[in-house]
């Protein structure tokens, strides 16, 4: 099974991805920037070819580790459409 950490492992090798000019210029809180970056990363790297397993892992991780949280609408929509 893939873990949420796997999704980010490729970016950690390249440095602090949340501090890059592209991400740091987003005028939102760090948490909002992180969610937006995750959404963009899943759009770019998760597909029918991966059976959307990265998106499924994100949702599963949210449900297991933070049972009081609500999944972002974009994540639910991605999995609902697929």
Protein Blocks (a to p, Z undefined) as FASTA:
>chain_A
ZZfklmmmmmmmnopfklpmklmmpccdfklmmmmmmmmmmmmmgcfkloommmmmmmmm
mmmmmmmbccdfklmmmmmmZZ
